[in-house]
Structure formats: structure tokens, C-alpha cells
């Protein structure tokens, strides 16, 4: 390890717009929901549709069953995605808390099914839409680093999901 590896780190809060922009720059995150009264975490692929997070699922997925129970606003979930460099520990993390609902509109579902397939071994014939209620995020910085708007970010750019399917 070099002495650079021991530099103090900083943490800068992100505003909602920047947090959602970063979330849209990656395609993988983790959804948190309740299963048997306990928190359950699943890694999933996502895209942003406006400000909503859309996850393609299949009939037997626990998330599909959970979202199917939604009435009114939906069922509460959390969604987290990040891009943190494993060597420098610099990057960002975004957490969205909101309401999930199963997508039931045939035209909307067909639009999501035309998106690139995440490479799982089964058909993703369902979709869950998460409408954000609370969006928080942090950028992990080295002290003395450029302001967040000028600093390049790990995972920022063309690697991830589209802003609008």
C-alpha cells in the first residue's frame, strides 16, 4: 500500500437530480423488500423511466409476488446502486425509498420487454416500477479533491441504463 491509500476521505451529499442522474448511469443495483416480515435484498438490473426505476422480473420472482400485493400507492421498497472504486474507495452511492407496483399496462410492459435483456436464463415477462419518494446519495471523495460537479466519477457515463426506455 502506498501513502496515498491512507488519505482521509470525505463525503458529499448529492441533491435529488444528481443522485438520479448517477443512478441512471449504471444498470445494476439492489432492491430491498419485506419477505416473511424480514428485509430481503436482491441484486437486479434496472432502467430509469423518467424518475421511476423499472426492474424486469419473471412470474416466479419474489419481487413480482411482493409487488403484486400493491394497492393504492404500492408496496414500500428501497433501492440502492453505487459505483465505488475497490482500490481508492472513491465513487458514489444512491438510495431510493419509494413505492413499487407491478406494471400491468400491456403497452408499457411491451415497451420494457424490448429493452436489452440482462442475460438471465429465463424470460422476464413482468416488470416492477418503483416511484421514488425519498432519494438520497453521497459522493465519496478524497480530501482536497475537485468539487463534485468537476470530479470524474467511477461508473459515470455510458456503462449503464438508459435515461428513458
Number of C-alpha atoms within 10 A of each C-alpha: 5 6 6 9 10 10 11 10 14 14 15 13 16 19 12 16 12 17 22 24 15 24 33 27 22 23 20 21 19 18 23 17 21 15 12 6 7 8 10 15 17 12 13 16 20 27 26 23 18 14 18 21 23 23 26 25 20 16 13 9 11 16 27 21 13 20 23 17 12 15 10 7 11 19 19 20 24 20 23 20 25 24 23 17 14 8 7 15 15 18 22 26 19 23 22 25 19 21 20 30 25 25 21 12 8 9 10 11 17 13 10 22 16 9 13 9 12 13 8 7 6 8 13 17 13 20 25 23 22 29 22 20 12 11 19 18 24 19 21 22 22 18 11 9 11 11 10 15 8 8 11 12 19 15 19 18 14 10 11 18 21 17 17 11 14
